[in-house]
């Protein structure tokens, strides 16, 4: 599957849109696709609140102030 796009759901999960097609991905808008929703399983861990590009090959992520407990 080829990842096409993603967005944040209202509940904070990540929704990822993927396209499935022949090796050339040439099926156009009639091609089959899938949506995947990725949720966190531990809401007590710090959660990302903002992400931004810090350079051509760098992305920075800010997390909320929840305390980090050891694994």
PyMOL commands that set and color helices and strands:
alter all, ss='L'
color gray80, all
select helices_A, chain A and resi 28-30
alter helices_A, ss='H'
color red, helices_A
select strands_A, chain A and resi 2-8+14-20+32-38+48-55+58-63
alter strands_A, ss='S'
color yellow, strands_A
deselect
rebuild
show_as cartoon
